[in-house]
Amino acid sequence: MSVFYSSLVAARIGVKRLVLFTLVVSLLLNLALGVTIVGMRPEVRTIILPPTLAQEREVWSFDDEGPSDAYLSRFALSTLKWATDITPQTVVSAHETLLKFVDPAVLKTFDEALTLQARQIKHEAASSYFAPSQVTVNRKALRVDIKGDQTMMIGNAVTSRTPAHYVLTFRYDAGRLFLTRLNREDHRDE
């Protein structure tokens, strides 16, 4: 009897209708807010400041299209240093650092090539140094061409100094760059 009585009282004072009206209005407002948020896609830009900003006056940034030319250039130069500036003592740690930035899809291939290179460097007690002279960035293709001189040394003696042209390509995913290719090509003056 009390259940019947309480529902009768609730019906008379309009509580049921008020709760239903409030839920419908809330649902419509949430739907309108959702449509507004999806319709307004704000530009997201992440700005990364290099530690030497005071000297360089260069800002690294990401926007909806990916990393800026300056960021791609610096990232490619750093990545290439881990692959080319090596000694028998540093080759393993340099390669471990490089592999942290390699695309997981090509990680095994890179690991095998770097392991072979490390064995050769240690066996020959050789050192390698690359001095970049020109960097060309293709932002849309996430490709960086780096030209310069490759120096090979055994002990303190320079055994060779040759022009080199490296091509690095990247994949951009969720604000992070992954190295997908690092090849040495013939040095060509264009």
C-alpha positions as CSV (number, residue, x, y, z in Angstrom):
1,M,0.0,0.0,0.0
2,S,2.9,2.4,0.8
3,V,4.4,1.8,-2.7
4,F,1.2,2.7,-4.4
5,Y,0.8,5.7,-2.2
6,S,4.4,7.0,-2.8
7,S,4.1,6.6,-6.6
8,L,0.7,8.4,-6.5
9,V,2.2,11.3,-4.5
10,A,5.2,11.5,-6.8
11,A,2.9,11.6,-9.8
12,R,0.9,14.3,-8.3
13,I,3.8,16.6,-7.6
14,G,5.4,16.0,-11.0
15,V,8.7,14.5,-9.8
16,K,8.7,11.8,-12.4
17,R,8.1,14.3,-15.2
18,L,10.8,16.6,-13.8
19,V,13.4,13.8,-13.6
20,L,12.6,12.7,-17.1
21,F,12.7,16.3,-18.4
22,T,16.1,16.8,-16.7
23,L,17.5,13.6,-18.2
24,V,16.4,14.5,-21.7
25,V,17.8,18.0,-21.5
26,S,21.1,16.7,-20.1
27,L,21.3,14.1,-23.0
28,L,20.6,16.8,-25.6
29,L,23.2,19.2,-24.1
30,N,25.9,16.4,-24.0
31,L,25.1,15.5,-27.6
32,A,25.4,19.1,-28.7
33,L,28.7,19.4,-26.8
34,G,30.0,16.2,-28.4
35,V,29.1,17.5,-31.9
36,T,30.8,20.9,-31.1
37,I,34.0,19.2,-29.9
38,V,34.2,16.9,-32.9
39,G,33.5,19.8,-35.3
40,M,36.1,22.1,-33.7
41,R,39.4,20.4,-34.3
42,P,42.0,22.7,-32.7
43,E,45.5,22.9,-34.0
44,V,47.8,21.0,-31.7
45,R,51.4,22.2,-31.6
46,T,54.1,20.9,-29.3
47,I,57.1,23.0,-29.0
48,I,60.4,21.4,-28.0
49,L,63.2,23.8,-27.0
50,P,66.7,22.6,-27.6
51,P,69.1,23.0,-24.7
52,T,71.3,25.4,-26.6
53,L,68.4,27.7,-27.5
54,A,70.3,30.8,-26.4
55,Q,73.0,30.2,-29.0
56,E,70.9,28.8,-31.8
57,R,67.6,30.7,-31.7
58,E,65.9,27.6,-33.3
59,V,62.7,26.1,-32.1
60,W,61.8,22.5,-32.7
61,S,58.1,21.9,-33.0
62,F,55.4,19.4,-34.1
63,D,52.1,20.4,-35.6
64,D,49.2,18.4,-37.3
65,E,51.5,17.7,-40.2
66,G,54.3,16.3,-38.0
67,P,57.8,17.5,-37.0
68,S,59.3,20.8,-38.3
69,D,62.2,20.9,-40.7
70,A,64.5,22.0,-37.8
71,Y,63.4,19.1,-35.6
72,L,63.8,16.5,-38.5
73,S,67.3,17.9,-39.3
74,R,68.5,17.7,-35.7
75,F,66.9,14.3,-35.0
76,A,68.5,12.9,-38.2
77,L,71.9,14.3,-37.4
78,S,71.8,12.8,-33.9
79,T,70.6,9.5,-35.2
80,L,73.3,9.4,-37.8
81,K,76.0,10.2,-35.2
82,W,75.0,7.0,-33.3
83,A,75.5,5.0,-36.4
84,T,78.6,6.6,-37.8
85,D,80.7,8.0,-35.0
86,I,81.9,4.8,-33.4
87,T,85.0,3.2,-31.9
88,P,85.5,-0.4,-30.7
89,Q,84.7,0.9,-27.1
90,T,81.5,2.8,-28.0
91,V,80.0,0.8,-30.8
92,V,77.7,-1.4,-28.6
93,S,76.3,1.5,-26.5
94,A,75.9,3.7,-29.7
95,H,74.0,0.9,-31.4
96,E,71.8,0.2,-28.3
97,T,70.9,3.9,-28.3
98,L,70.2,3.9,-32.0
99,L,67.9,0.9,-31.7
100,K,65.6,2.8,-29.3
101,F,64.6,5.1,-32.1
102,V,64.1,2.4,-34.8
103,D,60.6,1.5,-36.1
104,P,59.6,-1.8,-34.5
105,A,58.7,-3.1,-38.0
106,V,62.4,-3.0,-39.1
107,L,64.1,-3.4,-35.7
108,K,65.3,-7.0,-36.5
109,T,66.9,-5.9,-39.8
110,F,68.6,-2.9,-38.1
111,D,69.8,-5.1,-35.2
112,E,71.4,-7.6,-37.5
113,A,73.2,-5.0,-39.6
114,L,74.4,-3.1,-36.5
115,T,75.6,-6.3,-34.9
116,L,77.6,-7.2,-38.0
117,Q,79.1,-3.7,-38.1
118,A,80.0,-3.9,-34.4
119,R,81.9,-7.2,-35.0
120,Q,83.8,-5.7,-37.9
121,I,84.7,-2.5,-35.9
122,K,85.9,-4.6,-32.9
123,H,87.8,-7.1,-35.1
124,E,89.6,-4.5,-37.1
125,A,90.0,-2.1,-34.1
126,A,88.7,0.6,-36.4
127,S,87.0,3.9,-35.7
128,S,84.6,5.8,-37.8
129,Y,83.7,9.5,-37.9
130,F,81.2,11.4,-40.1
131,A,81.4,15.1,-40.6
132,P,78.2,16.5,-42.1
133,S,78.4,19.4,-44.5
134,Q,74.9,19.6,-46.1
135,V,71.5,18.6,-44.7
136,T,68.4,18.5,-47.0
137,V,65.0,17.9,-45.4
138,N,61.8,16.7,-47.1
139,R,59.2,17.2,-44.4
140,K,56.3,15.6,-46.3
141,A,58.2,12.4,-47.0
142,L,59.9,12.5,-43.6
143,R,63.2,12.1,-45.4
144,V,66.6,13.7,-44.6
145,D,69.6,13.6,-46.9
146,I,72.9,14.3,-45.2
147,K,76.1,14.7,-47.2
148,G,79.6,15.0,-45.8
149,D,82.9,13.2,-45.3
150,Q,83.3,9.8,-43.8
151,T,86.7,9.2,-42.0
152,M,87.9,5.7,-41.1
153,M,90.8,5.3,-38.7
154,I,92.8,2.4,-37.2
155,G,94.4,3.5,-34.0
156,N,95.5,7.1,-34.6
157,A,96.1,6.7,-38.4
158,V,93.5,7.9,-40.9
159,T,93.0,5.1,-43.4
160,S,90.4,6.7,-45.6
161,R,88.4,9.9,-46.0
162,T,85.6,9.7,-48.5
163,P,82.6,11.7,-49.5
164,A,79.4,10.1,-48.2
165,H,75.7,10.6,-48.7
166,Y,73.3,9.2,-46.1
167,V,69.5,8.9,-46.5
168,L,67.3,8.6,-43.4
169,T,63.6,8.1,-43.5
170,F,61.2,8.3,-40.6
171,R,57.7,7.4,-39.6
172,Y,55.7,9.8,-37.4
173,D,53.2,8.2,-35.0
174,A,51.5,9.9,-32.0
175,G,54.1,12.6,-31.6
176,R,57.1,10.3,-32.0
177,L,59.6,9.7,-34.8
178,F,60.7,6.3,-35.7
179,L,63.7,5.6,-38.0
180,T,62.6,3.3,-40.8
181,R,65.7,3.5,-43.1
182,L,69.3,4.6,-42.9
183,N,71.3,3.9,-46.1
184,R,74.6,5.2,-47.4
185,E,74.3,6.1,-51.1
186,D,76.9,7.2,-53.6
187,H,78.0,10.8,-53.0
188,R,76.8,12.9,-55.9
189,D,77.2,16.6,-56.4
190,E,74.0,18.0,-57.8
